[in-house]
Amino acid sequence: MLKIGVFGLNRGLDYAKDFMHLDCEIVAVCENRENVVNAALKVLPTDVKVYNNFDEFIEHDMDAVVLANFFHEHTPYAIRCFEKGLHVFSECMAASTMAECVELLRGFEKYKDRGSIYMLAENYPKMKFNREMKRVVEGGTLGKILYAEGEYNHPGRPNYAEGLQEYTYFDKHWRSYLPRTYYLTHSLGPIMWLTGATPKRVSAFATFNPPSDDVAAPSHNADKVASMLMQNDDGSVFRIVGCSAFGARHDSYRVCGTKGQIENLRGMGEQVMLRYSPWYVPEGMKENNLYTPYFEDSENDFVRKSGHGGGDYFTAKCFLDAIKENRQPEFPFDVYSGVTMAVISILAHRSVLENGAPYDIPDLKNEDERKKWENDNLSPFHYSDGRTPTIPCCSHPDYKPSEKNMELYHKLLLEELEIATDKSHLR
Ligand SMILES: NC(=O)c1ccc[n+]([C@@H]2O[C@H](COP(=O)([O-])OP(=O)(O)OC[C@H]3O[C@@H](n4cnc5c(N)ncnc54)[C@H](O)[C@@H]3O)[C@@H](O)[C@H]2O)c1
């Protein structure tokens, strides 16, 4: 039985449940917030060892670590795991600076002989409609893929105390300093997986829309969406929005080829629309095909309830399959693709700050490229070790929340609430 440790028990608990269902043992957890530990202990095995310090946690006898700590602090911990030969399942940004992108790859290669499998825990590709799009793309009826789109749109309810307490629970939390391009794996990951293409150049623009004073808004970023355009290694083009916040929640994807195109329909559950040019309709199909995909393995009760339409379960399974078969995970969940996505997030934001100036995406497999970026530590975030932002997180660099925005935020943080254990409605 594979022994797993979980670092960070907010999101980490979701994956702990998936791994337990997949016959793994959760042997240790590391979390320094007592209320979060107590809630998790209701679900975790009674003999799980609880640590509040990573240095002690990593000494525990285990095979793999789920990195579900702060979004921008995964790299140093991943490298500590490589050093000990532990497998790493990293939620979701692989590295938060260009220098960290280089460090992660160098660390991975330095300890390669110790056998760590690294997986970027990007879960949206394995949502049911995306699995169907993959099946259709691989079937070849769309022809050569020319263009794809991905949108992760997640507006938040204003003045929602429960959401603020769950996700933005202190002033310098990463969510309050997150540029719109950084959380892009949920939009880019699926289309890289669907098409096999890797972006080589990016340009981006953001929409700035500051909140009014009657909203609890601790974020130092008032951009609501950043749209990114990419030219890929196979000549195709991607258009994505990172983590955006405009009216009506959706995760939507579209892949277009020379003969046809497929997309999931916004606001229509798991339905997909598969369309062909009239002269390319394959035998047995219609020109326009609207349907809900069916996969037998998605119908299992646990899988249906697992987060993100079963995406979490299949992502966890993908990691375990790679470990069982002693290989790195499939594209684009391997460490090199994970770093490529991080590089795009970082350079797309620089493009936003420079009025859409295009940036080439360096191939950090190449040591000469690594040398160019190894000392680039620019970051929009506050770090646990006291480092402070060195680049603005917003397209309007001087933006900061008003005193009233912050006053209301602090008031709602202190509001007494019964925090729901089922958090799925918040994501
Ligand atoms: N794939 C998805 O659908 C999805 C959904 C939610 C979150 N996430 C990812 O999960 C990660 C965590 O996000 P979150 O929503 O849980 O919020 P979060 O970042 O606020 O939670 C991180 C948790 O780690 C703990 N932690 C951080 N550093 C620690 C340390 N040194 N010692 C002990 N405990 C420490 C914190 O106390 C906190 O409970 C992020 O990378 C986020 O992007 C992914």
The ligand as a Tripos MOL2 file, in Angstrom:
@<TRIPOS>MOLECULE
LIG
   44    48     1     0     0
SMALL
NO_CHARGES

@<TRIPOS>ATOM
      1 N1         -6.9500   22.0770   -8.5590 N.am      1 LIG1
      2 C1         -7.9230   22.6720   -7.9320 C.2       1 LIG1
      3 O1         -9.0430   22.5590   -8.3510 O.2       1 LIG1
      4 C2         -7.6190   23.4840   -6.6990 C.ar      1 LIG1
      5 C3         -8.6450   23.9730   -5.8860 C.ar      1 LIG1
      6 C4         -8.2820   24.6990   -4.7420 C.ar      1 LIG1
      7 C5         -6.9420   24.9170   -4.4610 C.ar      1 LIG1
      8 N2         -5.9830   24.4370   -5.2830 N.ar      1 LIG1
      9 C6         -4.5550   24.6390   -4.9950 C.3       1 LIG1
     10 O2         -4.2380   24.0950   -3.7220 O.3       1 LIG1
     11 C7         -3.2150   24.8580   -3.0970 C.3       1 LIG1
     12 C8         -3.6940   25.2800   -1.7220 C.3       1 LIG1
     13 O3         -4.8190   26.1270   -1.8530 O.3       1 LIG1
     14 P1         -5.9840   26.1880   -0.7730 P.3       1 LIG1
     15 O4         -7.2350   26.4890   -1.4500 O.co2     1 LIG1
     16 O5         -5.9430   24.9500    0.0430 O.co2     1 LIG1
     17 O6         -5.6440   27.4720    0.1010 O.3       1 LIG1
     18 P2         -4.3790   27.8930    0.9430 P.3       1 LIG1
     19 O7         -3.2480   28.1470    0.0350 O.co2     1 LIG1
     20 O8         -4.8110   29.0030    1.7770 O.co2     1 LIG1
     21 O9         -4.0550   26.6360    1.8360 O.3       1 LIG1
     22 C9         -2.7580   26.1690    2.0900 C.3       1 LIG1
     23 C10        -2.7400   25.4140    3.4070 C.3       1 LIG1
     24 O10        -1.3860   25.0300    3.6750 O.3       1 LIG1
     25 C11        -1.0640   25.3620    5.0350 C.3       1 LIG1
     26 N3          0.3750   25.6820    5.0600 N.ar      1 LIG1
     27 C12         1.0480   26.5060    4.2210 C.ar      1 LIG1
     28 N4          2.3580   26.5580    4.5540 N.ar      1 LIG1
     29 C13         2.5110   25.7510    5.6320 C.ar      1 LIG1
     30 C14         3.6410   25.3960    6.4260 C.ar      1 LIG1
     31 N5          4.8700   25.8630    6.1920 N.pl3     1 LIG1
     32 N6          3.4630   24.5240    7.4510 N.ar      1 LIG1
     33 C15         2.2160   24.0170    7.7100 C.ar      1 LIG1
     34 N7          1.1020   24.3280    6.9940 N.ar      1 LIG1
     35 C16         1.2580   25.1890    5.9610 C.ar      1 LIG1
     36 C17        -1.9210   26.5800    5.3390 C.3       1 LIG1
     37 O11        -2.1440   26.7120    6.7360 O.3       1 LIG1
     38 C18        -3.2010   26.2800    4.5800 C.3       1 LIG1
     39 O12        -4.1450   25.5650    5.3360 O.3       1 LIG1
     40 C19        -2.9130   26.0230   -4.0190 C.3       1 LIG1
     41 O13        -1.7770   25.7360   -4.7870 O.3       1 LIG1
     42 C20        -4.1370   26.0880   -4.9160 C.3       1 LIG1
     43 O14        -3.8230   26.5680   -6.1690 O.3       1 LIG1
     44 C21        -6.3040   23.7280   -6.3970 C.ar      1 LIG1
@<TRIPOS>BOND
     1     1     2 1
     2     2     3 2
     3     2     4 1
     4     4     5 ar
     5     4    44 ar
     6     5     6 ar
     7     6     7 ar
     8     7     8 ar
     9     8     9 1
    10     8    44 ar
    11     9    10 1
    12     9    42 1
    13    10    11 1
    14    11    12 1
    15    11    40 1
    16    12    13 1
    17    13    14 1
    18    14    15 2
    19    14    16 1
    20    14    17 1
    21    17    18 1
    22    18    19 2
    23    18    20 1
    24    18    21 1
    25    21    22 1
    26    22    23 1
    27    23    24 1
    28    23    38 1
    29    24    25 1
    30    25    26 1
    31    25    36 1
    32    26    27 ar
    33    26    35 ar
    34    27    28 ar
    35    28    29 ar
    36    29    30 ar
    37    29    35 ar
    38    30    31 1
    39    30    32 ar
    40    32    33 ar
    41    33    34 ar
    42    34    35 ar
    43    36    37 1
    44    36    38 1
    45    38    39 1
    46    40    41 1
    47    40    42 1
    48    42    43 1
@<TRIPOS>SUBSTRUCTURE
     1 LIG1         1 GROUP 0 **** ****
